Amino acid sequence: MAGFVRIVVLAAALGLGTRLLDTYNVANTLPNQVYELVVGGTMASIVVPLLTRASIRESDGGVLYAQRLLSLIVYVLGTITVVAIAAAPLLIDLYAPGFTPEQRDLAIVFSRYFFPQILFYGISATAAAVLNIRGLFGAPAWAPLVNSVIVIIVGLTYAAVGGSTSTTLGDGHLLLLSLGTTAGVFAQMTLVVWALRRTGFPIRLHLDPRGIGIRQIGKLGLWVLLAVVTQQVLVAAATRAASWSGAGGITAFQNANAIFHVPFAVVAVSIMTAMLPRLSQYAARDEHNRVVTGLSRAVRTALVVMAPISAAFILLGPQIATVLFDHGNSSSATVRVLGLVLAAYGLTLVPFTSYMILQRGLYALQDTKTAALITAAVAAVGVAGCAIAGWLLPAEDIVIAIPVAYAAAYFTGLNLTAFVLRRRLGYIDGKRLLRTHARVFVAVAVAVACAGGAMWAISGAGWANALVTGIVAGLAGGVGYLFAGRLLRLAELRHLLNAALPGIRTW
């Protein structure tokens, strides 16, 4: 939620639809992309399974292994940070060819302040992985909140001191935005490292990090690198396509993408974070039946939450965008486009979530080669979709087509991953998955009918009307979904409600 507020505050302070916010967003995205390219992809696919195996098989519980791994991360990412700072102009040209000369110059300056985040993210993620395999999830879950709160304060301060919305910034405003944003990531890292230290884990860097199977990591990592490279190619293609939509195009795409990821981060990431260490243990013991059971339960649990949210995006995308962004220095035209992009993202949420969960099954089996090849296929479909949109559509419509390309890409990846897992594990609980999907589809259809009726009954325009429409339609759709879920005996929904409302009999 704090990350959500952060997006809204920055949009109001820097101006949704302004070239300044486009510039800031591209520069602030680059450290994440470089980090994911170098290390991020290996965390879920390689590092967590290896740390889990070390904690089981080594006499010290994997402490020395974790220390050496952390040392390797620090040395590699420290070097990459320096290289990225030097290569900033090339990276900006790659991701945003549609920038004006003023935007390009400012983006280069911003990015050089932001690139130390690469190292901070790496240390934070490694420390969080060590905490997770010890069954401790609190600090890694709360650390991003600290980051968001600091950036929210930076955005509010920038607005309070009368910060400009042009790409010509004074030194004070530039330092406030750049150093303040990086300070948030530093604080996130500090909290996770502090939490790890509090567990009694001795945080110590080793000059020689060998002894952790660097060759094994490298062998597995080659395929992960292919997967991450193809993912970043897709991100770059989407960002470039959005830049062709003119001022506000990148921000509309990135903000809609961020809203799209909120339910995924709250629901699916929580499920996957808790699931992967257990799946890795089952896979290490060749307990494939338990791997299948865990994957099936995770997909079904995520589905009953994500499906109605997906429908809400499709129906209420424009209203959500208006309520969140139609204020401050924002452009109403860009807000309208953002709403349409968010509505298109509703097509992507369910296949993306299920695909990401099933990929964890391949990671637990340490089948990084197959995962990489499937990811390459996903990227190929997505890049082709973005390219077709750029060739065939008017400039203002290109950004709206990007989520549609994503939906096609992740639907392809979902089916390929399910096919491979079925061959590797013997079965994937297909009948139960299909039965749950069918019931959820019917329940969502009832919810859409209820929400659509509420929207038809409310007419008007403006911020207040968008707020009322969103609340009334959301409540009507939610009641319809719960009612239909009860009639259809959606066990997964009942379990979630019982967990959320302990002591209260739901149905």
N, C-alpha and C positions, 0 to 999 in steps of 0.2 A: 504493500500500500504506500509506503514512504517513497518507493521508486516511482510510483504513479504520480504522487504529489510533486516530486522533483521535476518530472516532465512538464506538468502543468505550470509550475512556477517559472521554469526556464522559458517556456513558450510565452508567458505573459511578460516576463522581464526583457527578453531579447526580441520578441515579436514573431509570432507564428506567421510564416510567409515572407519574412525578411531574409536578405542575403546573409546577414550576420548570424542568424540561428542556423541556417544551412551550413555555413562555414564552421561554426562551433561544433555542430553535430558530426560533420565528417572528420574533423581533427580529433574529436574525443572518441570516435569509433575506432580509429586506426590502432591505438594500443591494444584494444580488445582483439582486433583482427590479427595483429602480429603475434600476440600471446597465444591465441588459439592455433595459429599456424605452426608455432614452434613447440608449444608444450600442452596447451589446453586440451587438445584432442586425446593426448596420451593419458590424461588423468583418469577418465572413466574407463578407457579401454585397456590400459596396461598398468598404470601405477597402482590403482586401488586393488586389482586382483593380485599383483605381486606383493604389495604390502600385507594383504590378507594372508597369502601363503606363508610369508616370512613370519608373521605373528603366530601362525600355527606350528610351523616346523622348526623355528630357531629357538634355542634355549633361553635367550634374553627377551623373547617375545617380539623380536624384530626391531629392537631399539637401534642397534648399530646400523642395520640396514636402512632404517628411516633417516638416521643422521647423514649417512653417506648420500642418500638420494636427495635430501634437502641441499647438501653441499653442491651436488651436481647441478641442481636447478638454479642455484644462486650464480654459479660460474657461467653457465650457458646463457641465462637470461640477462646477466650483467653485460656480457659481450654483445648480445643481440640488441640491447637498449642503445648502446653506443652506435652500432651500425645503423639502427633505425633513425636516430637523430641526424646522422649524416645523410641518409637517403630520403629525408622528409620530402623534398621537392618531387622526387620520382613517385613516391607513394601518393601524394596529393594528385598528381597528374593522372595516375592510374585510376583512382576512385572517383574523381570529379572533373572530367574533361570539360564539362559545361561551365566551370567557374570563370568569372571575370578575372582580369589581372589583379584587382584589389583583393578579391576573395582568395585567390591563390596565395598571395603574399601573406595575408593574415592567417590562412590555414596552416601555412608552413611554420609560422611563429607559434601558433597555438600548439601544433603537434609536437614541437620540440620541448615545450613545457609538459606535455601530456605523456610522452614516451617513457619516462621513468615508471609509469604505472605498470608497464610490462613486468618489471622485476617484482613490484609489490603484489601484483596478481599471482605471480608464480609462487612466491613464498606463502601467501595466504592460502592458495589452493592446496599446496603440499601439506601445510600444517593442518588444514581442515580434513584432508584425507586420513592423516594419522589419527585425528580425533574420531573420525567416523568409524574406522575399523575397531576402535576401542568402545564403540557404542555411545559416543558423545556427539550430539548433533546441535546442541544449543548455541554455542558461540559461532560456529559457521553459519547458522541460520540467522543470527541477529547481527552479525558483522556488516552485511550490506546495508542494514538500517542506519548504522552509524555513518557510512559513506553517504547515503542519500540525505540524511539530516544536515550534514555539513554543506552539501551542494545546495540544498534548499535555502540555507542561511546565506550562502553566497549569492544566490539568485535574488532573494529578497533585499539583501544589502545593495546589490547592483541597481535594482529598481528604485530603492530609497534614495540613493545618491544621484539619481537622474542619469543613469547610464544610457549611452547612445544606442540606437538600433542600426546605425550605419556600420560599414566595414572599416571606417577610419576611427580607431580608438586611441584615447590617450593612454599614457603609460600606467596610470593608476587603475583605470578600468581594465586594461589588458592583464595586469598582474592579479587583480582581484579574481577575474574569471579563470585564468590559467592556473595560478598557484592554488586557489581555493578548490578547484576541481580535483587536482592531483592530491591535495591534502585529504580529501575524502577517501581516496583509495589507500593512502598511507595509514589512515586511522583504521580502516577495515583490516588491513594486514596486522596492525599492532594488536588489535583485539584478539584475533585468532591465535597469534603467536603467544600472547599473554595467557590465554586460556589453555593452550598446550603446555606451557611452562607450569601452570598451576596444577596440572595432573601429576607432576613429578617427572615428566619427560625431560631428560637433559638435552637442551638445545645447544648443539656444538657443531661447528663446521670442521670438516676434515680437508686438509690440503690435498690429500689423495682420495678421491671418492670411489676408487675401484673397490670391487668386492661385492657389488650389487648386481652383477650380471649385466654389465653395460652392453656386451655383445648381444645378449638375449633381448634386452630392451631395444637395442638398435635394430635387430632383426624384426621384432614385432613392430617397432616404430616406423619402419619403412612403409608398411602398409597403412599405418595410421596417418603418416605424413601424406600419403596419396589421398586418403579420405579427407583430411583437413584442407589440403590444397584445393581439392575439387569443391569443398564447401565454400572456401574463400573466393574461388572463381565465381560461384553463384552469387555470393554477396556483392562482389565487385560488379558483376553484370547487372544486378538489380539496382545498385547505387548509381551506376553510369546511366542506366535507362531512366531512373528518376531524375537525374540531372538534366536530361533532355526535355523534361516537362517545364523547365523554366524556374523562376524564383518560387520558392516554397515547395517544389517537387520533392526534394530530398527530405525535408522536414516532415512533409505529409507522409511519405513512405516510412521514415524511421519512427515517427511518433505512433503511427498506426501499428507498426511492427512491435513497438514496445508495449502498447496496450494489449495486443494479441498475446504477448508472452506473459502477461500478468497471471492469468489463470493457469497457464502452463507451469510457471515458476512456483505458484502457491500449491498446486495440486500434484502435477506430474513430477516435478523435480523432487518434491518431498518424498513421493513414492519411490522414485528411482534411487535417491540417496540412501534410503533405508534398505532398499531391495538388493543393490549390487553386492555389498559385502556378503550377504547370505547366499545369493546366487553363486558367487565365486567359491564359497565354501562347499556348496552342493556339487558344483562342477569339479572341484578338486577331489571330491570323494566319489566322483562318477555316479552321483545320485540324480540321474537325468529326470526321473519322474517328479522330483521335487523342484527341479528347474522349471519344468513345464507348468506345474501347479502355481509356482510363484509368478511366472510371466502371465499366465491366464488371469489370475486374480488381479494383478496390477493393471492389465489392459481393461478388464471389466469395471474395476473401481474407478479408473480415470474416465472411462466412457460415460458413466452415468452423471458425471459432473460436467464434462466438457461438451457433450452434445447439446444440452440446453443453452450453455453459454455461446456456443457456435451459432445457434438459432437467434440468440439475442443480438449478436453482432450483425447478422444479416438484416434483421428487422429494424434495429435501433442504432445502427452505425452513425447516421447523420445526427441523431439526437444526442448520442454520447459525445460526439465531437463538439457539438455546439455547447453543451453544458460544461465540458472541460476546457475548451480553448477559445470560445468566442468572447474574449474580454482582454483587457490590457492593450498591448500593442499589436494584437493579432489581426491578420487580414481575414475578413469574412469569406472571401473567395477560397483561400487556402483551407479554412475550416470546413467548407463544403466538400472540397476534394478529399480532405482527410477522412471525413465521414464515409464517403463512398469507398475509399481504400479499406477502411475498417470493415465495412459491410462485406467486401470481397474476401477479406481475411477469414470471415466466418466459414468459408468453404475449406479452409486449410487446417483449422484447429484439431479436428478429430483425427484425420490421417496422419498429421504431423506428430501428435501425441502418441498414438499407437505405434508408429514407426520408431520413435525414439525409445519407447519402452522395449520393444522387441529387439532393437539393436543391442540392448544391455545383455540379452541372452547370448548373442555372439561374442560380446566382450568377456562375459563370464567363462565362456568356453575357450577364450583366447584365440578365437578365429578372426584375427584382425584382417586377414587377406580378403575373406568374403565380405566382411563389413565395408572394407575400403572399395571393393568393386561395386557393391550396391550403392554406396555413397556417390561414386563416380557416375553411375547411371542416373541417380537423382539429380545431380548437378547438371548433367547433360540435358535432361528434360527441362529443368528450370531455366538454364541459359538459353536454350532454343526458344522457350516461351517468351523470355524477355526480349530476345532479338526480333522475334516475329512481331511483338507489340511495337517495338521501335520502328520497324519497317512499315507496318500497315496502319497504325492508328495515328490520329492527330496528336500533337504534342501534349495537350492537356489531358488526354485519356491514357497515355502510356503508363503513368504511375498506378492507375486503377487496375491495369491488367497484370501488374507484377504479382499480386497475391494469387491470382488465378493460375499463373504459371507455377507458383509455389505449390498450390493444391494438386495440380497434375503431377508435379515432381514427387511429392511425398506420398501420394497414392500409389505411384509406381514403386517407390522404395518399400512401402508397407507390404505390398503383395510379394515382392521379391524376397524380403526378409522372412515372411511367414513361410514361403515355399522352402527356403533353405533350412530353416529351423525344423520344419516338419521332416525333412530328409535326415537331418543330423540327430534329432531326438526321437524320431519314430512317430510322433504325433504332437499336436499343439493345442489339444483340447478344443478342436474346431467346432464340434456340435454345440458345446456350451457357449462359445464365443458368438457363433451365428445366432443362437437363440436369444442371447442378451442383446445383441445389436438390433434384432428385429423388434424386440419389446421396447427398447429405448427409442427406436425410430417412431413407433406408434405413439409413445408418450410425448415425444417432442412435437409430433404433428398436432396432438391435442393442445399442447402449450402454445404453439404458433397460432392456432385458431383462436384461442382465448386472448392472446396478446394482440393479434390482428384486429379482433373485434373492439378491444379497448382503444387501439389507435384510431380506428374508424370513427369512434364516438367522440374523439377529441380533435378539434380542428383549430388551426391558428398557426402563427409563426412567432419567432423570437426565442430568446433564451428561456424565459419562464415557461413557455409552452413546451419547449423541448424537455425541460426538467419534469414537468407534470406528466407529459406523455411517457417519458422513460420510466418514471416511478409506477404509474398506473399500469402500463403495459407489462412491466417487469413483474409486478405483483400478480396480475392476472395470469400471465404465462407460468409463473412459479407455482401458483395454486393448481392450475390445470395439469402441470407436469407431475406434481406430487399425487394428485388425485388419480391420474392415469397410471402412475407407477404403482400405486397401491392396488388398483384393480388388476394390473398385469403381474402382480407379485414379483416386483423387481427386488430380488434379495440383496443385491449390492447397494441399492439405494437405502433399503431398510437398515443395513449394517452401518452405513455412513450416518444416518440419522440417529441411530442408537448410540453411536460413538460421540456424536456432537451433543446429544441431549441425554446424558446418562440418567437413569432413574425414571425417564419418561417413556411410556410405552407409545411408540409411533404407530404401528399397525401390526 
